[in-house]
Amino acid sequence: KWNYISHTTETAQPPNPVKIITRPGNPGDYFDFRSDDTLYFVINGGEEKQDGYTLLNDTEIIFDGGTYTITELSESKFVMRHISQEGGRTYTMTITLNK
């Protein structure tokens, strides 16, 4: 079970500067990846939700309709990133968890 620390969205639309928005988690927010391939999570103090997940390999995980690249994983920190493009914009979403 990982503590949900923050979700950062970077929006790039050249030639404009990159817009960065960080939304910190609330106390008690978490991600819990269970062995039955179900992710249980609470974000912003809301109700517990669940979603399936698939660990593709040591560096990629799929959940919430997207493929996330695991950029850092240790016993105390888990950082993953999803990049998408739409209408000339590039969105980079980074989720930071810790124990």
Backbone hydrogen bonds, N-H to C=O, Kabsch-Sander energy under -0.5 kcal/mol:
donor,donor_aa,acceptor,acceptor_aa,energy
2,W,31,F,-3.4
3,N,98,N,-3.5
4,Y,29,D,-1.6
5,I,3,N,-0.7
5,I,96,T,-2.4
6,S,96,T,-1.6
7,H,23,R,-1.7
8,T,94,T,-2.9
9,T,21,I,-3.0
10,E,92,T,-2.6
11,T,9,T,-0.5
11,T,19,K,-2.9
12,A,10,E,-0.5
12,A,90,T,-2.7
16,N,13,Q,-2.0
19,K,11,T,-2.5
21,I,9,T,-2.5
23,R,7,H,-2.8
25,G,5,I,-3.0
29,D,26,N,-2.2
30,Y,42,V,-1.4
31,F,2,W,-2.5
32,D,40,Y,-2.9
34,R,32,D,-0.8
34,R,38,T,-2.6
37,D,34,R,-1.4
39,L,51,D,-4.0
40,Y,32,D,-2.4
40,Y,38,T,-0.6
41,F,49,K,-2.6
42,V,30,Y,-2.2
46,G,43,I,-1.4
49,K,41,F,-2.9
51,D,39,L,-2.0
53,Y,37,D,-2.1
54,T,62,I,-2.0
56,L,54,T,-0.9
56,L,60,E,-1.5
57,N,60,E,-1.3
61,I,68,Y,-2.4
62,I,54,T,-2.8
63,F,66,G,-2.0
66,G,63,F,-2.1
68,Y,61,I,-3.4
68,Y,66,G,-0.6
69,T,81,R,-3.4
70,I,59,T,-2.9
70,I,68,Y,-0.5
71,T,69,T,-0.8
71,T,79,V,-1.9
72,E,79,V,-1.7
74,S,77,K,-2.8
78,F,97,L,-2.4
79,V,72,E,-2.9
80,M,95,I,-2.2
81,R,69,T,-2.5
82,H,93,M,-2.6
84,S,91,Y,-2.5
86,E,89,R,-2.4
89,R,86,E,-1.9
90,T,12,A,-2.5
91,Y,84,S,-3.3
92,T,10,E,-2.6
92,T,90,T,-0.5
93,M,82,H,-3.1
93,M,91,Y,-0.6
94,T,8,T,-2.9
94,T,92,T,-0.5
95,I,80,M,-2.7
96,T,6,S,-2.5
97,L,78,F,-2.8
98,N,3,N,-2.0
99,K,76,S,-1.7
